[in-house]
Amino acid sequence: EKMNSTMSEEPDALSVVNQLRDLAADPLNRRAIVQDQGCLPGLILFLDHPNPPVVHSALLALRYLAECRANREKMKSELGMMLSLQNVVQKTTTPGETKLLASEVYDILQSSNMSDMDNVNEMNYRRRKAQFFLGSTNKRAKTVVLHIDGLDDSSRRNLCEEALLKIKGVISFTFQMAVQRCVVRIRSDLKAEALATAIASTKVMKAQQVVKSESGEEMLVPFQDTPVEVEQNTDLPEYLPEDESPTKEQDKAVSRVGSHPEGAASWLSTAANFLSRSFYW
C-alpha cells in the first residue's frame, strides 16, 4: 500500500525539484528562494529522497543558491543542511558525480563566514584529518570553461543542461548567459571534448574552450571536430522523457518569475505545499 503511494509521488517530486532548480538558475530568484519558509527545508528533505535524480537536481539547486554570497550563512545554518550534505557523500549508494557535487556545496557553505586566511587553515586542517574526507573528494574534479555559440535564451540553456546532464562524469555547471559561457565541473578522468560533443548534438549550439594564456589573457580554443564517444549516465534515469519535455512551460515560468518577484512567491508557495504534503504526512 505504502509502496504504491510512494510510486505515484515519484514524478511529482522530480518535477518540483527540477522546477526549483530552474528557478534557482536565474540569479534574480536566488534571494527569494532562500528567504522563503518552505523551500530550503524542502530541498534538504529532497537530499534524502530514494530517487537519485531527485537528489542530484536538489544539489544543483543548492549549488545555484550558494552562488549568491548573501545566501550562504542562512543556508549553512538551516536545520539539517550540513548533515544531509555529509550523508549524501557518505552513502555508499550515492553515484560519484552526486558525491562530488554534494562535497562542493558543503565546502562553499562551510567556508562562508571565514576570512581567506581562516579558510586556508581550515582546508589544511581538514586535509590532515583524513577520515573527514569531504574536501578530499574534490581533488578528483576539474573545471572547464566553455564559450557556447548560440546560448542566447533560456530554452537554449535548457537544451544545454539536458545535454550535459546525460554525460557520465559531469558534476555541476553554472551558466553566465550574458557572455554565452558555461562553467562546468567534471570528474578529472572525463575529457573536455565530451562536453563539446554533447553540446554539438543539440544541433543549434557549438562550444569552444576558454583558456588563459601565460600572460593571463583569455583565448578561445576550438575543440577537434572528431566526435568523442560520450559515456551516457546509466545510474541516473533520464531527467525528462523526450515527449513531455516541459521546456516551453518552464521558459514561461522562469521568465515570468524573473521579471515579477510575486510570481516567484506564488510558485514557491505551491512548491512548499507540495513538500509539506509529501513529506510530513
C-alpha positions, 0 to 999 in steps of 0.5 A: 500500500505504502509502496504504491503511494510512494510510486505515484509521488515519484514524478511529482517530486522530480518535477518540483525539484527540477522546477526549483532548480530552474528557478534557482538558475536565474540569479534574480530568484536566488534571494527569494528562494532562500528567504522563503519558509518552505523551500530550503527545508524542502530541498534538504528533505529532497537530499534524502529522497530514494530517487537519485535524480531527485537528489542530484537536481536538489544539489544543483539547486543548492549549488545555484543558491550558494552562488549568491554570497548573501545566501550562504550563512542562512543556508549553512545554518538551516536545520539539517543542511550540513548533515544531509550534505555529509550523508549524501557523500557518505552513502555508499549508494550515492553515484560519484558525480552526486558525491562530488557535487554534494562535497562542493556545496558543503565546502562553499557553505562551510567556508562562508563566514571565514576570512581567506586566511581562516579558510586556508587553515581550515582546508589544511586542517581538514586535509590532515584529518583524513577520515573527514574526507569531504574536501578530499573528494574534490581533488578528483574534479576539474573545471572547464570553461566553455564559450557556447555559440548560440546560448542566447535564451533560456530554452537554449540553456535548457537544451544545454543542461539536458545535454550535459546532464546525460554525460557520465562524469559531469558534476555541476555547471553554472551558466553566465548567459550574458557572455554565452559561457558555461562553467562546468565541473567534471570528474578529472578522468572525463575529457573536455571534448565530451562536453563539446560533443554533447553540446554539438548534438543539440544541433543549434549550439557549438562550444569552444574552450576558454583558456588563459594564456601565460600572460593571463589573457583569455583565448578561445580554443576550438575543440577537434571536430572528431566526435568523442564517444560520450559515456551516457549516465546509466545510474541516473534515469533520464531527467525528462522523457523526450515527449513531455519535455516541459521546456516551453512551460518552464521558459514561461515560468522562469521568465515570468518569475524573473521579471515579477518577484510575486510570481516567484512567491506564488510558485514557491508557495505551491512548491512548499505545499507540495513538500509539506504534503509529501513529506510530513504526512 
